[in-house]
Amino acid sequence: MAVVEQDYPLGGSPFFQRASFTGNASEYFGIWIVNILLTIVTLGIYSAWAKVRRNRYFYGNTVILDHSFEYHAKGKQILIGRLIVFGVFLVLNVLSHIAPLAVLVIWPVLLVVFPWFLMRGLRFNARVTSYRNVRFDFVGTYGGAFKAIFLGALVTIVSFGLLSPIASRWFYKYIFDNLRYGDRPFSTEPRLGALYEALVTVIAIMIVSIVILGVVSAFAIGFSSNSMGPGMGSLSLWHWMIVLIFPIYLFAGLYYRATVRNIVWSAATVDHRHELRSDLGRRRYAWIAISNVVVTLVTLGLMRPWAAVRMQRFLAEHTAISINGEIGVVFDQIRSTGNAISAEYLDVDGFDFGF
């Protein structure tokens, strides 16, 4: 596989080097269609191995500083994790029919256990990923996951979204602050003020869009009433207004997601000195995400490989790193300590639960 390095600067700085994606849609289509057919033939069992093939392709074609990532998971590990999840939901489904009251007790327990599943999933995905022959690791605890996921979701819901920047900060700090490359820690300190600015901007976008939509709809309803008689056509127009609110909400959510990514990643470091950057175009990100879904639906899924490659290339090309020091020396130092850690994870004791 050819390795392509994009070393043009980010934001005018010569020190940041961008990642790149060297895959293409036609190449991935061959992997995707075989995965689909084998998954159908095996009644879904092959989907675990399909995920391995898919991730190995995308990881292996994501390049930064002249090297690509590697994915080391095995299909058996993923299948076992999925069978565990399937078994849990099967038991819940049976209990809901034979003992409905028992489910009322079990579901709250599952909500408390759910962060543990996510913590294990994050640890598994980190440990089966390597870069320059050094494995990643995730050392997050259940308590941190409970705060970042369960309490974060709770405060967001209770505050009607007003505390979502705080929840976002908890979540991303939990991920980054517990991620390791070899024995070198990641960390991030996203400014809460910047996250609230992102939220206010998104709320403003939604309000302005809904007001404009309301004015247009009011004029359309008035015109329809005058031309068709009182009450005629107004119901369908209000239905259209409700339908059009969904794309506005979707665009706002994607805009916020891209903004948060830029804030969090651009506040992140590796080993407290190598800086990360993200400069996603927020409107461009929303356009790619929405148009990908539309094209996939219109083509009955056949353009899914094109959509996946398109998004991965966009994300990679807008992610960069600045290495503080001589690149070769830095990675030699990490490799010398990371090799022992890498050896420990050659046979990972963990499962991908698929959440």
Residue pairs with C-beta under 8 A, 6 or more apart in sequence:
1 22
1 60
1 61
1 68
2 22
3 22
3 63
3 66
3 67
3 68
4 20
4 22
4 63
5 17
5 20
5 63
5 64
5 65
5 66
6 17
6 18
6 19
6 20
6 317
7 17
7 18
8 18
9 15
9 16
10 16
10 17
10 18
10 277
10 279
10 320
11 277
11 279
13 322
15 322
15 323
16 275
16 277
16 320
16 321
16 322
17 64
17 65
17 320
17 321
17 322
17 323
18 64
18 316
18 317
18 318
18 319
18 320
19 62
19 63
19 64
19 316
19 317
19 319
19 320
19 321
20 62
20 63
20 64
20 313
20 316
20 317
21 61
21 62
21 63
21 309
21 312
21 313
21 316
21 317
22 61
22 63
22 68
23 57
23 58
23 61
23 309
23 312
23 313
24 309
25 305
25 306
25 309
25 310
28 57
28 305
28 308
28 309
29 305
29 306
31 53
31 54
31 57
31 305
32 54
32 304
32 305
32 308
35 46
35 47
35 50
35 53
35 54
36 50
38 46
38 49
38 50
39 45
39 46
39 47
39 50
45 79
46 75
47 82
48 75
48 76
48 78
48 79
48 82
49 75
49 78
49 79
51 73
51 75
51 78
51 352
52 71
52 73
52 74
52 75
52 78
55 71
55 73
56 70
56 71
58 308
58 312
59 68
59 69
59 70
59 71
59 129
60 68
60 69
60 70
60 71
61 68
62 68
62 69
62 312
62 316
63 316
64 316
64 319
64 321
65 321
65 323
65 327
67 131
67 132
68 131
69 129
69 130
69 131
70 129
70 130
70 131
71 128
71 129
72 128
72 129
72 130
72 135
72 346
72 348
73 124
73 125
73 128
73 348
73 352
77 124
77 348
77 350
77 351
77 352
78 351
78 352
78 354
80 351
81 121
81 124
81 351
81 352
81 353
81 354
82 352
82 353
82 354
84 351
84 353
85 117
85 353
85 354
85 355
88 110
92 103
92 106
92 107
92 110
95 102
95 103
95 106
96 103
111 150
112 146
112 150
114 149
114 150
114 355
115 142
115 145
115 146
115 148
115 149
115 150
116 142
116 145
117 353
117 355
118 145
118 149
118 353
118 355
119 138
119 140
119 141
119 142
119 144
119 145
120 350
120 351
120 353
121 352
121 353
121 354
121 355
122 138
122 140
122 175
122 178
123 137
123 138
123 139
123 140
123 350
124 348
124 350
124 351
124 352
125 138
125 352
126 135
126 136
126 137
126 138
126 179
126 180
127 135
127 136
127 137
127 138
127 345
127 348
127 350
128 345
128 348
129 135
129 136
130 136
130 342
131 181
132 331
132 334
132 335
133 335
133 339
133 342
134 181
134 182
134 331
134 334
134 335
134 338
134 339
134 341
134 342
135 182
135 338
135 341
135 342
135 345
136 179
136 180
136 181
137 179
137 180
137 182
137 341
137 345
138 178
138 179
138 180
139 178
139 180
140 174
140 175
140 178
141 178
144 174
144 178
145 174
147 170
147 174
148 170
148 171
148 173
148 174
148 175
149 171
151 167
151 170
152 166
152 167
152 168
152 170
152 171
153 167
155 163
155 166
155 167
156 163
156 164
156 167
161 199
162 199
164 199
165 192
165 195
165 196
165 198
165 199
166 192
166 195
168 195
168 260
168 264
169 190
169 192
169 195
172 188
172 190
172 260
172 264
173 188
173 189
173 190
176 186
176 187
176 188
176 264
176 268
177 185
177 186
177 187
177 188
179 185
179 186
180 186
180 341
181 270
181 271
181 334
181 338
182 334
182 335
182 337
182 338
182 341
182 342
183 334
183 337
183 338
183 341
184 270
184 271
184 334
184 338
185 270
185 271
185 272
186 268
186 269
186 270
187 268
187 269
187 272
188 264
188 265
188 267
188 268
188 269
189 267
190 260
190 263
190 264
190 267
191 263
191 267
194 263
195 260
195 263
198 256
198 259
198 260
198 263
199 256
201 255
201 259
202 252
202 253
202 255
202 256
202 259
205 248
205 251
205 252
205 255
206 248
206 249
206 252
209 248
209 252
210 245
210 248
213 241
213 244
213 245
213 248
214 241
217 237
217 238
217 240
217 241
220 237
221 233
221 234
221 237
221 238
224 232
224 233
224 234
224 237
225 231
225 232
225 233
225 234
247 290
250 286
250 290
251 286
251 290
254 282
254 285
254 286
254 289
254 290
255 282
255 283
255 285
255 286
257 285
258 280
258 281
258 282
258 285
258 286
259 282
261 278
261 280
262 278
262 279
262 280
262 282
264 278
265 276
265 277
265 278
265 319
266 276
266 277
266 278
266 279
268 275
268 276
269 275
269 276
270 276
270 321
271 334
273 324
273 325
274 321
274 322
274 323
274 324
274 330
275 321
275 322
275 324
276 319
276 320
276 321
276 322
277 319
277 320
277 321
277 322
278 318
278 319
278 320
279 318
279 320
280 314
280 315
280 318
281 318
284 314
285 314
288 310
288 311
288 314
289 311
292 307
292 308
292 310
292 311
293 307
295 303
295 306
295 307
296 303
296 304
296 307
323 330
324 330
